[in-house]
Amino acid sequence: MNILASSTGYAILAAVGSIFVIVLGYIASILFRSGEFAASIRRMAFLDDKDVKLELCFANKTGKSKTYTHIGLAIKTQQGYQAVAYLNHAPFLKGQDGLQVGPSLVLKVNKGAKATFVLDFYLNQIETVDYYLFCQSGNKTYVAAIDLTSYKQKPIYFHSVSAKTAASLTK
């Protein structure tokens, strides 16, 4: 009787554990798809710390071409995100995909493709705060924390922000 109860307990525990793993996998797949694009970033080393050059790699995971506009750097204050630098000239392109220059710079990554851009920003002063890279894709504005103290390639994770925050960043 005791052996039967313990084996039944193990079977129930295994079933609950399996269901838990399946649910976590499902949640992870939703989160992975909600980002719509994967990105990594690396700060390039130069003598002037105020000259911030970032090598940004985008991987478009969607079934259509994506364009990114209103690209800049921001810091987070008590009032929210505050833009400190904007991309104001065409970045260097290290890939097959395109760059369109018009009233605002547009980075374009074709469906299922990867593209690498070198973005150049100038900061009046480097502060010891957290910096964020922001961009607009379609009608959504995305923000990702970046580390300006490191020169290693690191993945970055974009999340969308509210319309009010987007309006303050993309002026």
C-alpha positions in Angstrom: 0.0 0.0 0.0 2.8 2.4 0.9 4.7 1.7 -2.3 1.6 2.3 -4.4 1.0 5.7 -2.7 4.5 6.9 -3.3 4.6 5.9 -7.0 1.2 7.6 -7.5 2.6 10.7 -5.8 5.6 10.6 -8.1 3.4 10.3 -11.2 1.3 13.2 -10.1 4.4 15.3 -9.4 5.8 14.4 -12.8 2.5 15.4 -14.5 2.3 18.7 -12.7 6.0 19.4 -13.5 5.4 18.6 -17.2 2.4 21.0 -17.3 4.4 23.7 -15.6 7.3 23.4 -18.1 4.8 23.5 -21.0 3.1 26.6 -19.6 6.5 28.3 -19.1 7.5 27.5 -22.7 4.2 28.9 -24.0 4.8 32.2 -22.0 8.4 32.4 -23.3 7.2 32.0 -26.9 4.7 34.8 -26.5 7.3 37.1 -24.9 9.8 36.2 -27.7 7.2 37.1 -30.4 6.0 40.2 -28.7 9.4 41.9 -29.2 9.1 41.6 -33.0 12.9 42.1 -33.4 16.0 41.0 -31.7 18.9 43.4 -31.2 22.4 43.5 -29.8 24.7 46.5 -29.3 28.4 47.2 -28.8 29.9 50.5 -28.0 33.0 51.3 -30.1 36.0 52.6 -28.2 37.3 56.1 -29.1 39.4 58.7 -27.4 36.6 61.1 -26.8 34.0 59.6 -24.4 31.4 62.2 -25.5 31.5 60.7 -29.0 29.3 57.7 -28.6 29.4 55.2 -31.6 27.2 52.2 -31.2 27.2 49.1 -33.5 23.6 48.1 -33.5 22.5 44.7 -35.0 18.8 44.2 -35.7 17.3 40.8 -36.6 13.8 41.1 -38.0 11.8 38.1 -37.0 8.5 39.1 -38.6 7.1 38.3 -42.0 7.3 41.9 -43.3 10.0 44.6 -43.6 10.5 46.8 -40.6 11.5 50.4 -40.5 12.9 52.2 -37.5 12.7 56.0 -37.1 13.3 58.7 -34.4 16.4 57.0 -33.0 18.1 58.4 -30.0 19.6 58.1 -26.6 17.6 58.9 -23.4 18.1 58.9 -19.7 15.4 58.0 -17.1 14.4 60.7 -14.6 11.7 60.9 -12.0 9.4 62.4 -14.7 10.1 59.6 -17.2 12.5 59.3 -20.1 14.3 62.4 -21.3 16.0 62.4 -24.7 19.6 63.5 -24.6 20.8 62.8 -28.1 19.2 62.1 -31.5 20.6 60.4 -34.6 21.1 63.4 -36.8 23.1 62.0 -39.8 23.1 58.8 -41.7 24.7 55.8 -39.9 27.3 53.5 -41.5 25.5 50.5 -42.9 27.2 47.0 -42.4 24.7 44.8 -44.1 22.6 44.1 -47.2 19.5 46.0 -46.1 18.8 49.6 -46.7 18.8 53.1 -45.3 16.5 55.7 -46.5 17.2 59.4 -45.9 14.3 61.8 -45.8 12.8 64.3 -43.3 13.9 61.8 -40.7 16.4 59.0 -40.9 14.8 55.6 -41.5 16.6 52.3 -40.9 15.0 49.5 -42.9 15.5 45.8 -42.2 13.8 43.4 -44.6 11.7 40.5 -43.5 13.6 37.7 -41.9 16.9 39.6 -42.4 19.6 41.0 -40.2 21.3 44.4 -40.5 24.1 46.1 -38.7 24.3 49.9 -38.4 26.9 52.1 -36.7 25.1 54.9 -35.0 26.9 58.1 -34.0 25.7 60.3 -31.1 27.4 63.2 -29.4 26.7 63.8 -25.7 27.6 67.1 -24.1 28.4 65.3 -20.9 28.6 61.6 -19.9 26.8 61.1 -16.7 26.7 58.2 -14.3 23.1 57.3 -15.1 21.4 54.5 -17.0 21.2 55.2 -20.7 18.4 54.0 -23.1 18.3 53.6 -26.8 14.9 54.4 -28.3 13.4 54.0 -31.7 10.0 54.1 -33.4 8.7 51.3 -35.5 5.3 51.8 -37.0 3.2 53.6 -34.5 5.0 52.1 -31.4 8.1 53.5 -29.7 10.5 51.1 -28.1 13.1 51.7 -25.4 16.0 49.4 -24.4 18.6 49.9 -21.6 22.2 50.0 -22.8 25.5 50.1 -21.1 27.8 52.9 -22.2 30.6 51.7 -19.9 31.2 48.4 -21.7 32.7 47.8 -25.1 31.4 44.2 -25.4 28.6 43.0 -27.7 25.5 42.5 -25.5 21.9 41.7 -26.3 19.4 44.4 -25.7 15.7 44.0 -25.0 13.3 46.6 -26.3 9.9 47.2 -24.7 7.2 49.5 -25.9 6.3 52.7 -24.0 3.1 54.6 -23.6 2.0 57.2 -26.2 2.7 60.0 -23.8 6.3 58.9 -23.3 6.7 58.3 -27.0 5.6 61.8 -27.8 8.2 63.3 -25.4 11.0 61.2 -26.9 10.2 61.6 -30.6 9.7 65.4 -30.7 
